Amino acid sequence: FLDSVRAFWRSQSVSLRVATAMATIVIVVGLAFLAGPLFFSPSGPDALLTLNINTSDRASGSEIQAVKLEPGTRRLRIELKLPDQTPQAQNYRVELLDDQQQLRNLHIEQHTAQSLIVTIPANEIAPGSYIIRLYAVNPDGTEQRVRGSYFFSVS
Protein backbone atom coordinates (compact mmCIF):
# COMPACT_ATOMS: atom_id res chain seq x y z
CA PHE A 1 0.00 0.00 0.00
CA LEU A 2 2.77 2.43 0.95
CA ASP A 3 4.66 1.67 -2.26
CA SER A 4 1.62 2.54 -4.35
CA VAL A 5 1.12 5.79 -2.40
CA ARG A 6 4.80 6.73 -2.92
CA ALA A 7 4.57 5.93 -6.63
CA PHE A 8 1.44 8.05 -6.99
CA TRP A 9 3.07 10.92 -5.05
CA ARG A 10 6.21 10.85 -7.22
CA SER A 11 4.19 10.82 -10.44
CA GLN A 12 2.52 14.14 -9.58
CA SER A 13 3.97 17.52 -10.48
CA VAL A 14 5.81 19.57 -7.85
CA SER A 15 3.08 22.23 -7.80
CA LEU A 16 0.39 19.60 -7.16
CA ARG A 17 2.47 18.10 -4.33
CA VAL A 18 2.92 21.53 -2.73
CA ALA A 19 -0.79 22.32 -3.08
CA THR A 20 -1.72 18.95 -1.55
CA ALA A 21 0.69 19.45 1.34
CA MET A 22 -0.65 22.96 2.01
CA ALA A 23 -4.26 21.76 1.87
CA THR A 24 -3.43 18.97 4.33
CA ILE A 25 -1.80 21.45 6.70
CA VAL A 26 -4.81 23.80 6.52
CA ILE A 27 -7.21 20.92 7.21
CA VAL A 28 -5.17 19.64 10.19
CA VAL A 29 -4.83 23.13 11.71
CA GLY A 30 -8.56 23.79 11.19
CA LEU A 31 -9.52 20.53 12.87
CA ALA A 32 -7.16 21.25 15.78
CA PHE A 33 -8.70 24.71 16.17
CA LEU A 34 -12.24 23.30 16.19
CA ALA A 35 -11.47 20.34 18.46
CA GLY A 36 -9.17 22.25 20.83
CA PRO A 37 -11.90 23.40 23.25
CA LEU A 38 -13.08 19.79 23.60
CA PHE A 39 -9.69 18.64 24.84
CA PHE A 40 -8.29 21.82 26.36
CA SER A 41 -11.18 23.46 28.20
CA PRO A 42 -10.33 26.60 30.12
CA SER A 43 -9.11 25.53 33.50
CA GLY A 44 -9.33 27.31 36.77
CA PRO A 45 -11.77 27.58 39.61
CA ASP A 46 -15.18 29.20 39.54
CA ALA A 47 -15.97 32.17 41.74
CA LEU A 48 -19.18 31.36 43.60
CA LEU A 49 -21.83 33.83 44.72
CA THR A 50 -25.25 33.23 46.30
CA LEU A 51 -27.73 36.10 46.14
CA ASN A 52 -31.10 36.73 47.73
CA ILE A 53 -33.55 39.06 46.08
CA ASN A 54 -33.82 42.53 47.58
CA THR A 55 -37.05 44.48 47.22
CA SER A 56 -35.46 47.82 48.15
CA ASP A 57 -33.33 49.97 45.87
CA ARG A 58 -29.64 50.78 46.26
CA ALA A 59 -30.36 54.17 47.76
CA SER A 60 -31.88 52.61 50.86
CA GLY A 61 -28.52 51.17 51.89
CA SER A 62 -29.12 47.51 51.08
CA GLU A 63 -26.08 45.35 51.58
CA ILE A 64 -24.40 44.51 48.29
CA GLN A 65 -22.62 41.15 48.00
CA ALA A 66 -19.04 41.45 46.75
CA VAL A 67 -16.94 38.93 44.88
CA LYS A 68 -13.28 39.14 43.95
CA LEU A 69 -12.22 37.50 40.71
CA GLU A 70 -8.73 36.13 41.29
CA PRO A 71 -6.36 35.65 38.32
CA GLY A 72 -7.10 32.33 36.68
CA THR A 73 -10.78 32.34 37.63
CA ARG A 74 -12.70 30.64 34.84
CA ARG A 75 -16.19 32.00 35.47
CA LEU A 76 -18.52 33.62 37.96
CA ARG A 77 -21.23 31.19 39.06
CA ILE A 78 -24.22 32.93 40.66
CA GLU A 79 -27.02 31.17 42.52
CA LEU A 80 -30.16 33.31 42.58
CA LYS A 81 -32.45 32.30 45.44
CA LEU A 82 -36.07 32.58 44.35
CA PRO A 83 -38.40 34.40 46.77
CA ASP A 84 -41.28 32.40 48.26
CA GLN A 85 -43.95 34.53 46.59
CA THR A 86 -42.46 34.02 43.12
CA PRO A 87 -45.03 32.54 40.75
CA GLN A 88 -43.83 29.10 39.73
CA ALA A 89 -42.88 29.43 36.11
CA GLN A 90 -41.47 26.85 33.76
CA ASN A 91 -39.01 29.38 32.41
CA TYR A 92 -37.29 32.51 33.58
CA ARG A 93 -35.29 35.24 31.91
CA VAL A 94 -32.37 36.84 33.74
CA GLU A 95 -31.02 40.31 32.89
CA LEU A 96 -27.67 41.72 34.01
CA LEU A 97 -27.30 45.49 34.19
CA ASP A 98 -23.85 47.04 34.76
CA ASP A 99 -22.64 50.49 35.90
CA GLN A 100 -22.86 51.89 32.37
CA GLN A 101 -26.50 50.75 32.08
CA GLN A 102 -25.53 48.09 29.53
CA LEU A 103 -28.01 45.25 29.58
CA ARG A 104 -27.47 41.62 28.67
CA ASN A 105 -29.38 38.40 29.15
CA LEU A 106 -27.72 35.61 31.11
CA HIS A 107 -27.98 31.93 30.29
CA ILE A 108 -29.67 29.89 33.01
CA GLU A 109 -27.48 26.86 33.59
CA GLN A 110 -29.64 25.18 36.21
CA HIS A 111 -33.20 25.69 37.44
CA THR A 112 -34.71 24.24 40.63
CA ALA A 113 -37.84 25.15 42.57
CA GLN A 114 -35.74 27.21 45.02
CA SER A 115 -33.08 28.81 42.83
CA LEU A 116 -31.59 29.54 39.44
CA ILE A 117 -27.92 29.23 38.60
CA VAL A 118 -26.37 31.50 35.97
CA THR A 119 -22.74 31.70 34.89
CA ILE A 120 -20.68 34.46 33.35
CA PRO A 121 -17.20 33.84 31.91
CA ALA A 122 -14.69 35.76 34.04
CA ASN A 123 -13.23 37.50 31.00
CA GLU A 124 -16.68 38.95 30.19
CA ILE A 125 -17.26 40.73 33.51
CA ALA A 126 -15.38 43.84 34.59
CA PRO A 127 -14.96 45.26 38.07
CA GLY A 128 -17.98 47.30 39.12
CA SER A 129 -21.51 47.11 40.49
CA TYR A 130 -24.22 44.98 38.92
CA ILE A 131 -27.97 44.48 39.15
CA ILE A 132 -29.76 41.29 38.15
CA ARG A 133 -33.45 41.41 37.28
CA LEU A 134 -35.60 38.32 37.03
CA TYR A 135 -38.61 37.71 34.78
CA ALA A 136 -41.02 34.77 34.94
CA VAL A 137 -41.90 33.60 31.43
CA ASN A 138 -45.51 32.44 31.13
CA PRO A 139 -46.51 29.51 28.87
CA ASP A 140 -47.99 31.97 26.36
CA GLY A 141 -44.60 33.73 26.07
CA THR A 142 -45.51 36.82 28.06
CA GLU A 143 -43.19 37.88 30.85
CA GLN A 144 -43.85 39.04 34.39
CA ARG A 145 -41.13 40.88 36.29
CA VAL A 146 -40.35 39.34 39.66
CA ARG A 147 -40.49 42.11 42.25
CA GLY A 148 -37.03 43.08 43.50
CA SER A 149 -33.48 42.81 42.22
CA TYR A 150 -30.24 41.05 43.05
CA PHE A 151 -27.23 43.31 43.74
CA PHE A 152 -23.54 42.45 43.66
CA SER A 153 -20.16 43.97 42.91
CA VAL A 154 -17.02 42.56 41.33
CA SER A 155 -13.49 43.58 42.22
N, C-alpha and C positions, 0 to 999 in steps of 0.2 A: 504494500500500500504506500509506504513512504517513498519507495523508488518511483512509483508512478506520479506521486505528488511532486517530487523533485524534477522529474522529466518534464512535467507540465509547466512548472515554474520556470525552468531554463528555456523552454520554447517560446515564452512570452517576451515581448519587447521590454526594454529597460523602463520606458515611460509607464507601461501598464503595471510593471512590478512596483514601481514607486507609488503609483496611484492606489494600488491594492494595499500596500503597506500603510499608506496614510489613512485610507478608509478604515482599515482594521484598528489603527491607533485611535481614530475619532470614535469608533463604536465602543471600544474598550473603555476609554475615558468617559464617554457618555453614560455607559452602564455603571461605572464606578460612582459617578456623580449622583445618579438616580438611586442606587442601592446603598450609598454611604450612610444615610440616616437610619436605615434598618439595622446596620451593624455597629455604627458609631453614634448612638444617641447622645445628646448633650448630657454630660454627667454633672453631678453636683446635687447638693441637698435642695429641698424645697423650703421656702420660708412659709410658716404656717400662721394663720390669723383666724380667730373666731370672733364674729361680730354679732351683737344683738341689735335689733332695730331700735331706733330712737325717734320718738314722736315729736321731740322739740327741735328747734333749729340751732345752728351753731352759736347764734348770738346769746342764747340763754345759758351758755357755759357748759354744755354737755361735754362729758369726757370723751376725748378722741383717742382711739386705740392707735398705737404707733408700732411700726415694724421697721427693722433695719435690714436692708438687703446687703449681706456680706458678699465680698468678691467670690465668684464661683457659684453663687446661688442660681439654680436653674429656673425656678419660677416661684411666683407668689400664689399660694393655695389659700383661698378664703372660704371659710364655712360661714354661711349666712343662716343664723337661727331664725326660723319662721315664728312670728307671733301667734299666740293661741287663737286670736280672732281672725286670722287670715282665712279667707274662703279657700277651701280645698280645691285646687285647680289641677288639671292634668299637666298643664304646662305653665311655665313662667318665662318672663323676659327680664333680663338684668341689664341695667344701664350703669356705666361708670362715667362720672363727670369729674374732670380735673380742675386745677386752679385757673386755667385759661378758658374755662367753660367749654372745653372740647368734650364731646359726647361720643361714647362708643358702646356697642353692645358686647356683653361678655358671654362666652360659651358656658353653658351649665354642664359640668362634667358628671355630677351625681345629684340625684333628687330623692330625698326621703320625705316622710310625712312631717319631720321636725326641722329639716334644714335643706339647704342647697349648697353645693360646692362648686365654686368657679375657680379657674386658674388663669393667671396672666404670666406670660414669659417675662422673666426678670429684665431682659433687654428692652422690653416694650413699656416699662413703667419707670418714670423719672421721680426723683425726690419731690415731695410736695404733699398737699392735702387732697383728699378724694372723697366723693360722695357716691354711694351706690343707691340706686332707686330700683324698686321691685314692682313688677306688673304681673298680675294673674291673667293668663290668657284663657278666655272662655272657649267652649267647644265650637261656638260659631265664629271664632276668630277675633272677636272684640276683646279689648284689654281693659282691665280695671286696676288702677294704681293702688298698691298696698300702702296704707297710711304710714308715714314715717320714712326714715332714711337710715342708711348705715354710714358711719363716718370713720375714716382712718387716715393716717399719714405715713409716708414712706421717707426714710432717711438713708 
